[in-house]
Amino acid sequence: MSDLEIRAVPESELDRMLDLLDVVFHHRTEDDERDRNLWMPRRSERIGAYEGDTLVGQLAALPMKLSVPGALPDCSAITWVGVLPTHRRRGVLTAMIERMHADAVAAGRPVAALWASQAGIYGRYGFGLADRSIDLEVDTSRPLALRIEADPRPLRLIRRDQAAEVLGPIHARAIGRRPGGLARDAEWWEKAILPRVDEFHDEYTEPRIVVLDGEPGGYAIYRTHENDDASGTIRLDELEADTPAVEAALWQFLAAIDLTKRIQANGRPVDDLLPLLAIDPDQVVVKGDWGALWLRLIDVPTALRLRSWATDESLVIEVKDARLPANEGRWRLTGEATGDEPDLTFGVAELGSVYLGGTRVRRLVRAGLVTEHTPGAAKRLDAALEVPLAPHTNDDF
């Protein structure tokens, strides 16, 4: 579009960004909700697509740190993406993502990540689906019996304003063990994780926080809601624990809360222990399995160098990346460029999907999405990518 200008959106136009988002996602933001919704773009790098003075598309990039195996690299967390319906299929999103790529390269952020409202869009921009989540429902109309002994130490409830100090170290340990999480500051805890009102489910209470102090420790964040039949529902927003025994103690606490009969735990890791721990497997039901975080490697050699590997493989991977040509080439897992023949050839989106350890290379080879040149190379790379815990993302942005 020759009349399209891509430029930074000034803070004075945050309300225009919110209005555009309401149009794109069919929302209606009430006047008393507006300021509560603007904190995230306020702390972002804002990219706007303008036709004259009209904002027709937007993208916000949050400078964050994303946990990957062995490292916590800088990340552009992409959010508030939208294009007016009058300007779809005219290259607006492509132009904004190209600007985001350039900004990320200039800022030295080797990865970008997003949640996709329409999963079919972002693969062509080099994003690959890097982790999945499951939804659990627990029947708590009867005691939740588990196959291991729960940690017997006492639990305590804390206030929202204590969360960053008390929960922060536990969460930091959790994302150190499991890739896919974002490092959090006090504002992120307050506004992203613990808003008093859930704007999409305002029938639930404000968040409650229960903690088991010490090391090992753990916590659970939950809200409650009384149903029409006077049986309450607990909605578990987050649960992190240093050991299975602490995890068991938190689940049993939640299951024993008076005047409730079920726990809805959406967005749990695919290797969640509860379905395995329950003595009666029918008491814990997996209600859904869905794609979560999409990952884009902005700087492939740096991303390879930063990641820890489970083996000492010296495989050569060839990368194809039409949008960021600096990524094109042949790289060892250490991030070194090489002229040696490749063992495997990846598109950059497929490399993003395996980077956290959540997707098997062999499966991609079987699907024809990755080319294996050296017999057995996919199996060897899967072993190098292996992580102790499945990647998981519980930060909505």
C-alpha positions in Angstrom: 0.0 0.0 0.0 1.8 3.1 -1.2 -0.2 5.4 1.1 0.5 3.3 4.2 2.9 4.7 6.8 4.3 2.5 9.6 5.4 4.6 12.6 5.4 4.5 16.4 2.1 5.1 18.1 2.5 7.9 20.7 1.2 7.4 24.2 -1.4 10.1 23.5 -3.1 7.7 21.1 -3.6 4.8 23.4 -7.3 5.3 23.4 -7.3 5.0 19.7 -5.5 1.7 20.0 -8.2 0.4 22.4 -10.9 1.5 20.1 -9.3 -0.3 17.2 -9.0 -3.5 19.3 -12.7 -3.3 20.3 -13.6 -3.2 16.6 -11.4 -6.1 15.6 -12.3 -8.4 18.5 -16.0 -7.3 18.9 -15.5 -5.9 22.4 -17.2 -3.0 24.1 -14.9 -1.3 26.7 -16.9 0.7 29.2 -15.6 4.1 30.2 -14.6 3.0 33.7 -12.6 0.1 32.2 -10.5 2.1 29.8 -7.6 3.1 32.0 -7.4 -0.4 33.5 -6.9 -1.8 29.9 -4.2 0.6 28.9 -1.3 -0.5 31.1 0.0 -3.1 28.7 0.3 -1.0 25.6 1.7 1.8 27.8 4.7 -0.4 28.6 5.1 -1.7 25.1 6.8 -0.6 21.9 3.8 0.4 19.8 3.8 0.1 16.0 1.0 1.7 14.1 -0.1 1.5 10.5 -1.5 4.9 9.4 -3.5 5.9 6.3 -3.1 9.7 6.6 -4.1 10.4 10.2 -6.2 7.3 10.6 -4.8 4.4 12.6 -5.8 1.3 10.5 -3.6 -1.3 12.1 -1.5 -1.8 15.2 1.0 -4.1 17.0 2.5 -3.8 20.4 5.8 -5.5 21.5 6.4 -6.0 25.2 10.1 -6.2 26.1 10.2 -9.3 28.3 12.4 -12.2 29.2 11.2 -15.7 28.1 12.5 -18.9 29.8 14.1 -21.3 27.4 16.2 -24.3 28.4 19.1 -23.0 30.4 18.6 -19.3 29.7 16.3 -16.3 30.0 16.8 -14.3 26.8 15.2 -11.0 25.9 11.9 -11.5 24.0 9.5 -9.3 22.1 6.1 -10.4 23.5 3.6 -9.5 20.7 0.1 -8.3 21.7 -2.7 -5.9 20.8 -2.4 -6.9 17.1 -5.3 -5.8 14.8 -6.2 -4.5 11.4 -9.4 -2.7 10.7 -11.8 -4.9 8.6 -11.7 -2.2 5.9 -8.0 -2.8 5.5 -7.6 -6.5 5.6 -5.5 -8.3 2.9 -3.8 -5.1 1.9 -0.4 -5.9 3.4 -0.9 -4.0 6.7 0.0 -6.8 9.0 3.0 -7.8 6.9 4.3 -4.3 7.1 3.9 -4.1 10.9 5.6 -7.5 11.5 8.5 -6.5 9.2 8.9 -3.4 11.4 8.7 -5.5 14.6 11.4 -7.9 13.2 13.7 -4.9 12.5 13.0 -3.4 15.9 13.8 -6.7 17.6 17.0 -7.1 15.7 18.1 -3.6 16.6 17.2 -4.2 20.3 19.1 -7.5 20.4 16.1 -9.7 21.2 16.7 -13.1 19.7 13.1 -14.4 20.1 9.6 -13.1 19.7 6.4 -14.8 21.0 2.7 -14.4 20.8 -0.7 -15.9 21.5 -2.6 -16.4 18.2 -6.2 -15.5 18.0 -6.3 -17.0 14.5 -3.7 -19.8 14.4 -3.5 -19.9 10.6 -2.0 -16.5 10.3 1.4 -16.5 11.9 3.2 -19.4 10.4 3.9 -17.4 7.2 5.7 -14.9 9.4 8.1 -17.4 10.8 6.2 -18.3 14.1 5.9 -21.9 15.1 3.6 -23.4 17.7 6.0 -24.0 20.6 3.8 -25.4 23.4 0.4 -26.7 24.2 -2.0 -26.6 27.2 -4.7 -28.8 28.7 -7.9 -27.9 30.6 -8.7 -30.0 33.6 -12.0 -30.4 35.6 -11.8 -31.9 39.1 -14.9 -33.3 40.8 -14.6 -32.1 44.4 -18.0 -33.3 45.6 -16.0 -36.0 47.4 -12.5 -35.9 48.9 -9.6 -35.9 46.4 -7.6 -39.0 47.3 -4.0 -39.0 45.9 -1.4 -41.7 45.4 1.3 -39.8 47.3 1.5 -38.1 50.7 1.0 -34.4 50.6 3.5 -32.0 52.2 2.1 -31.7 55.8 3.4 -28.1 56.4 0.8 -25.4 56.9 -0.6 -23.2 54.2 -1.5 -19.5 54.4 -3.5 -17.0 52.5 -1.8 -13.8 51.4 -2.9 -10.4 50.0 -2.6 -9.4 46.4 0.0 -6.7 47.3 2.3 -9.4 48.8 2.4 -11.5 45.6 5.5 -10.1 43.9 7.6 -10.5 47.1 6.2 -13.9 48.2 5.4 -15.6 45.0 8.2 -14.1 42.9 11.0 -16.4 44.0 8.8 -19.5 43.7 7.7 -18.5 40.2 11.3 -17.8 39.2 12.3 -21.3 40.2 9.3 -22.7 38.3 10.3 -21.1 35.0 13.9 -22.1 35.6 12.7 -25.7 35.6 10.1 -25.4 32.8 10.6 -23.4 29.6 8.0 -21.1 28.2 7.3 -18.7 31.1 7.9 -15.0 31.3 9.9 -13.3 34.0 7.5 -11.0 36.0 7.9 -7.7 37.7 5.6 -6.2 40.4 3.3 -4.5 37.8 3.0 -7.8 35.8 1.9 -9.6 39.0 -0.6 -6.9 39.9 -2.2 -6.3 36.5 -1.6 -9.3 34.4 -1.8 -12.1 36.9 -3.9 -10.7 39.8 -6.4 -8.1 38.5 -9.1 -7.6 41.1 -11.8 -8.1 38.4 -11.6 -10.6 35.5 -13.2 -8.5 32.8 -14.3 -11.6 30.8 -15.7 -13.5 33.9 -16.7 -10.8 36.3 -19.0 -13.2 38.2 -15.9 -14.7 39.9 -14.4 -13.3 43.1 -11.2 -11.4 43.2 -8.1 -13.7 43.2 -7.3 -15.7 46.4 -3.7 -16.7 46.9 -2.6 -19.7 49.1 1.1 -20.3 49.8 3.2 -23.0 51.2 6.3 -21.1 52.4 9.9 -22.2 52.3 12.0 -24.3 50.0 10.4 -26.5 48.7 7.4 -24.2 48.4 4.5 -23.5 46.2 1.4 -21.5 45.6 -2.0 -21.5 44.0 -4.0 -18.5 42.6 -7.8 -19.1 42.3 -11.2 -17.4 42.2 -14.6 -18.8 43.2 -18.1 -18.5 41.9 -21.4 -19.7 43.3 -23.5 -21.6 40.7 -27.3 -21.5 40.3 -27.6 -24.8 42.2 -25.7 -23.2 45.2 -22.7 -25.4 44.5 -19.5 -23.3 44.1 -16.9 -23.6 41.3 -13.2 -22.9 41.9 -11.3 -21.5 38.9 -7.6 -22.3 39.3 -5.6 -19.6 37.5 -2.1 -20.8 38.4 -0.4 -23.4 40.6 3.3 -23.8 40.9 5.1 -26.2 43.3 8.8 -27.1 43.8 7.9 -30.8 44.5 5.1 -33.2 43.8 4.3 -33.4 47.6 3.8 -29.6 47.7 1.7 -29.8 44.5 -0.4 -32.5 46.2 -0.9 -30.3 49.3 -2.2 -27.4 47.2 -4.6 -29.6 45.1 -6.0 -31.1 48.3 -6.5 -27.7 49.8 -8.4 -26.5 46.8 -10.5 -29.6 46.6 -11.5 -29.3 50.3 -12.8 -25.7 50.2 -16.3 -25.5 51.6 -19.4 -24.9 49.5 -17.7 -25.9 46.2 -18.0 -29.0 44.1 -15.6 -28.6 41.2 -12.3 -27.1 40.1 -11.9 -25.8 36.6 -8.2 -25.6 35.8 -7.7 -24.2 32.3 -4.3 -23.8 30.7 -2.4 -26.4 32.6 0.8 -28.0 31.3 0.4 -31.1 29.2 2.4 -33.2 31.7 0.4 -32.0 34.7 0.8 -34.5 37.5 -2.8 -34.4 38.9 -4.4 -36.9 36.4 -1.6 -39.3 37.3 -1.8 -38.7 41.1 -5.6 -39.1 41.5 -6.5 -42.5 42.9 -9.7 -42.3 41.0 -8.7 -41.1 37.4 -12.4 -40.3 36.6 -12.3 -37.6 39.3 -9.9 -35.6 37.1 -11.0 -35.2 33.5 -9.0 -33.6 30.7 -11.6 -31.3 29.0 -9.4 -29.8 26.2 -6.0 -29.7 24.6 -5.0 -26.6 22.7 -2.1 -24.7 21.1 -0.7 -22.0 23.3 2.5 -20.0 22.7 3.9 -19.3 19.2 7.6 -18.6 19.0 9.7 -16.8 16.3 13.4 -17.0 16.3 14.6 -13.5 15.3 18.3 -14.3 15.6 18.8 -18.0 15.0 22.6 -18.3 15.8 22.1 -16.4 19.1 19.1 -18.4 20.0 21.0 -21.7 19.4 24.0 -20.5 21.4 21.9 -19.4 24.4 19.9 -22.6 24.7 21.2 -25.5 26.7 21.3 -28.9 25.1 20.7 -32.3 26.7 23.5 -34.0 24.7 26.8 -32.9 23.1 25.6 -33.3 19.5 27.4 -31.3 16.7 24.6 -31.6 14.2 24.4 -29.1 11.3 21.0 -27.6 10.6 20.2 -25.6 7.5 17.7 -22.8 8.1 15.4 -21.2 5.5 14.0 -17.8 6.4 12.7 -15.6 3.6 11.8 -12.7 5.9 15.0 -12.5 7.9 17.8 -13.5 5.5 20.5 -13.2 8.2 19.0 -16.4 9.6 19.5 -18.3 6.4 22.5 -20.6 6.4 23.9 -23.7 8.0 24.4 -23.6 11.8 25.8 -26.0 14.4 23.8 -26.3 17.6 26.4 -24.1 19.2 25.3 -21.3 16.9 28.5 -21.4 14.8 28.1 -20.9 11.0 29.5 -23.8 9.0 29.9 -24.8 5.4 29.5 -28.5 6.2 26.7 -30.4 4.6 23.4 -30.2 6.7 22.0 -33.1 8.7 18.5 -31.5 8.7 16.8 -28.6 6.9 14.3 -26.5 8.7 12.0 -23.6 7.9 12.4 -21.0 10.6 8.8 -21.6 11.8 9.5 -25.3 12.3 12.7 -24.5 14.2 10.6 -22.2 16.5 8.2 -25.1 17.2 10.9 -27.4 18.4 13.1 -24.9 20.1 11.5 -25.2 23.6 11.4 -29.0 23.4 7.7 -29.3 23.0 7.6 -30.7 19.4 9.3 -33.8 18.1 11.6 -33.3 15.1 10.9 -36.9 14.0 7.2 -36.0 13.8 7.9 -33.0 11.6 10.2 -35.1 9.4 7.4 -37.7 9.1 5.0 -35.0 8.0 7.4 -33.7 5.4 7.9 -30.3 7.1 11.6 -30.9 8.0 14.1 -32.7 5.7 16.4 -35.3 7.2 19.6 -35.6 5.1 21.5 -37.8 7.5 19.7 -41.0 8.7 19.0 -40.8 12.4 19.7 -37.1 12.6 16.1 -36.3 13.7 16.3 -38.8 16.6 19.6 -37.3 17.7 18.3 -33.8 17.6 15.2 -34.9 19.6 17.6 -36.2 22.2 19.5 -32.9 22.3 16.2 -30.9 22.6 14.9 -33.1 25.5 13.7 -31.1 28.5 12.7 -32.5 31.9 9.3 -30.8 31.9 7.1 -30.0 29.0 7.2 -26.3 28.0 4.2 -24.3 29.3 3.1 -20.7 29.2 0.7 -19.2 31.8 1.2 -15.5 31.0 -1.6 -14.0 28.9 -0.5 -11.0 26.9 
